[in-house]
Amino acid sequence: MTFGSRIFHHSRKLRHTHKILQNDRAILARWVANDVSQHGLGPGRNHGVSKFSSESFFNSSNRAISAVRLRNGNALRKEMEAHTPVAGMMFNKGLLCAQGNSRRSFSTASDLPPHQEIGMPSLSPTMTEGNIARWLKKEGDKISPGEVLCEVETDKATVEMECMEEGYLAKILLGDGSSGIKVGEIIAITVEEEEDVAKFKDYQPSTSDSAPAPKTSPTPSPPKEETEAPATSPEPKSLTPSAPTSAGSRIFASPLARKLAEDHNVPLSNIKGTGPDGRIVKADIECYLDSHGKEVLQAPKAAATAAAGLDYTDIPHAQIRKVTASRLLQSKQTIPHYYLTVDTCVDKLMELRNELNALQEASGGKRISINDLVIKAAALALRKVPQCNSSWTNDYIRQYHNVNINVAVQTDNGLYVPIVRDADKKGLSKISEEVKHLAQKAKENSLKPEDYEGGTFTVSNLGGPFGIKQFCAIINPPQSGILAVGSAEKRVVPGGSPEQYKFASFMSVTLSCDHRVIDGAIGAEWLKAFKGYIENPETMLL
C-alpha cells in the first residue's frame, strides 16, 4: 500500500490528532513517520522525518485522491493545515481540482455540526456577480454529485449549477430571483447527515464567511491648511462676500474647495475664506452649505419637481446588459477603432442561394440565408488573411489557427454572440443549422459557456432583419475585428455599352479594426478577399 493510501486509510485517526498533539505539533510528523516505518516505504525503510520525501508524498497522495471521497480529503486537509503547514499545502494542491468552481468550506462554528458553505461560482471568465433564476432542490432534499442544484443567471447566459458532493441541502440563504450576488458569496448550506438539516433552520452566515468586501484605501487626510482651524476665536466663520483683492477679482481657494463648490453649485464670491491670506478652504464651503443648504439645493429640487411630473417606467438592468455595457465601454475607450466600408454586388450570391435552397427543400434541409453565406465568406477571408484573426496583448499579438465566428443575436434580455466554430471548414448547410440552433438557444436564455466563449471574429447583421443600410459596430474584446453588414439595395449601374444601364443589388459592409493589430492595408486586403467571395460565391464551394 502506498504512503498516500495509508494516510487516507487513517483519515479518521488523523482527524483527532489535534486533541493529543496540542502542545507539540511536531509529534504529528513523528507519528506519521512511525506509521510509515511499520508498513515500509521502499527498500530503505526510512524511519526518520528528515529523510521523508515531500515529492514522493505529493505524488502518492495525488494517486490516492481519486479513490477517496472528497469530504474525507477536506477534513484531512483541515487537520493537516492546522498542525503541519507543509503537509497542508500539499493536500491543497491535490484537492484543488476536485473542489470545482463553488466556494466551499467546512464549518468552524463549535455549536453547529460539520457543514459546507456553497458560494456563488464563477461560471464565465468575465463573471463578477450573478443572479439565481430558480432552485431545483428544496431544503432537506438529498443531493448527489452531478444533480442540478440551481440555475444561475451569469453575465452571458443561464447556467445549471451541479452538486459536487453527496449530502443534504440544509439551508437556502438566497432564494429564487436573488440578484447581484457577488462571486464567492454564500448562497446555500449542505450537510452530510439528514438529522443535521433542522439545526440550520435559523442559520445566518457571519460577516467573515461572506464574500470578501473590496478593499478601500484609507481616506487621505486633508491638506494642513484645511485641518488647522484658527486658534484666535471660536466664533462662527463669516459668510459675507469677500472683497476683491488688489490683484483684481481673482478669488483664491484650494483645489478641494473649488471642487466642492462646483459640485454643489456654490459661487466662491459668496464665501469669505478663513485660510492663509484669506484663502477659501474646504471647511468654509461646508459651513456655507450647512447655513444655506436650502438655497443651494433649490435648483436641483426644482428639476426633481419637474421630473416628478413625467410618466415613466424604470426597467432594471439584466445581467447580460450590464456586462455588455461594461465591455463595450471598455472597448470603445481602450481600443483604437478605425472603419473600412465597401459595397459588394450580391446578384450572383442571391442566385446561388436560390439554387441551394431548392436543393435543400428537396432533401428536407434548412434554408440557407444571406447571413450564412456572409459568415462563410468572412471565415474564408480570415483564413486567407490570418492577421485579422488575431488579438492584442501587452507582450505579443496572438494569431489564432481556428476560425470561430461569433454571430450577434438580439433577444429580449440583451445582445448575445454565440459561436460557429471552425466556420471555414464547415459547409453552408451545417453553418445554417448551427446558427438557427444557437439563435433559438439565445432567445430561450439557455446558452452554455461553450456556446459563446472562444470566438476570434464577429459578424453583426442589421441589414437583413432591420433594413439598416450601413453602420459601424464596436469591437468585441479581445477580438480585433467585427464586420457590420447592411441591407442590399438595387442601384442603377452602367451596362455593356456607354448608353446602356442596368440594375444591380449592392450590400454595404463595414469592417471595424483594432489599429494595434490590423493595419489599414491589412484591413483593406481582408475586405478585398471578402468581396471576392461575395461577388463570386462559387469560389466558396471549391
Summary of the structure (lengths in Angstrom):
residues: 542
radius of gyration: 33.7
end to end distance: 61.1
largest distance: 105.4
contacts: 1559
relative contact order: 0.07
helix: 42%
strand: 19%
